[in-house]
């Protein structure tokens, strides 16, 4: 939230490097959960 209110807030390359693996993990979890849900709809005969 600091970046919204502080015009001098800076995101460094190190900040990004720390966040990338977390974002990739979140993406993988989301894809897995959504894929499972979509598959369950197919098993129920819902299109």
Rosetta constraint file for C-alpha pairs under 8 A:
AtomPair CA 1 CA 5 HARMONIC 7.04 0.50
AtomPair CA 2 CA 6 HARMONIC 5.66 0.50
AtomPair CA 2 CA 9 HARMONIC 6.72 0.50
AtomPair CA 3 CA 7 HARMONIC 6.85 0.50
AtomPair CA 3 CA 8 HARMONIC 7.91 0.50
AtomPair CA 3 CA 9 HARMONIC 5.27 0.50
AtomPair CA 3 CA 10 HARMONIC 7.50 0.50
AtomPair CA 11 CA 15 HARMONIC 6.09 0.50
AtomPair CA 11 CA 16 HARMONIC 7.29 0.50
AtomPair CA 12 CA 16 HARMONIC 6.51 0.50
AtomPair CA 13 CA 17 HARMONIC 6.06 0.50
AtomPair CA 14 CA 18 HARMONIC 6.23 0.50
AtomPair CA 15 CA 19 HARMONIC 6.34 0.50
AtomPair CA 16 CA 20 HARMONIC 6.06 0.50
AtomPair CA 17 CA 21 HARMONIC 7.61 0.50
AtomPair CA 18 CA 22 HARMONIC 7.45 0.50
AtomPair CA 19 CA 23 HARMONIC 6.15 0.50
AtomPair CA 20 CA 24 HARMONIC 6.12 0.50
AtomPair CA 21 CA 25 HARMONIC 6.10 0.50
AtomPair CA 22 CA 26 HARMONIC 6.20 0.50
AtomPair CA 23 CA 27 HARMONIC 6.13 0.50
AtomPair CA 24 CA 28 HARMONIC 6.19 0.50
AtomPair CA 25 CA 29 HARMONIC 6.18 0.50
AtomPair CA 26 CA 30 HARMONIC 6.05 0.50
AtomPair CA 27 CA 31 HARMONIC 6.10 0.50
AtomPair CA 28 CA 32 HARMONIC 6.18 0.50
AtomPair CA 29 CA 33 HARMONIC 6.14 0.50
AtomPair CA 30 CA 34 HARMONIC 5.94 0.50
AtomPair CA 31 CA 35 HARMONIC 5.83 0.50
AtomPair CA 32 CA 36 HARMONIC 6.13 0.50
AtomPair CA 33 CA 37 HARMONIC 6.23 0.50
AtomPair CA 34 CA 38 HARMONIC 6.08 0.50
AtomPair CA 35 CA 39 HARMONIC 6.06 0.50
AtomPair CA 36 CA 40 HARMONIC 6.17 0.50
AtomPair CA 37 CA 41 HARMONIC 6.44 0.50
AtomPair CA 38 CA 42 HARMONIC 6.60 0.50
AtomPair CA 39 CA 43 HARMONIC 6.41 0.50
AtomPair CA 40 CA 44 HARMONIC 6.31 0.50
AtomPair CA 41 CA 45 HARMONIC 6.25 0.50
AtomPair CA 41 CA 46 HARMONIC 5.06 0.50
AtomPair CA 41 CA 47 HARMONIC 6.91 0.50
AtomPair CA 42 CA 46 HARMONIC 5.56 0.50
AtomPair CA 42 CA 47 HARMONIC 6.53 0.50
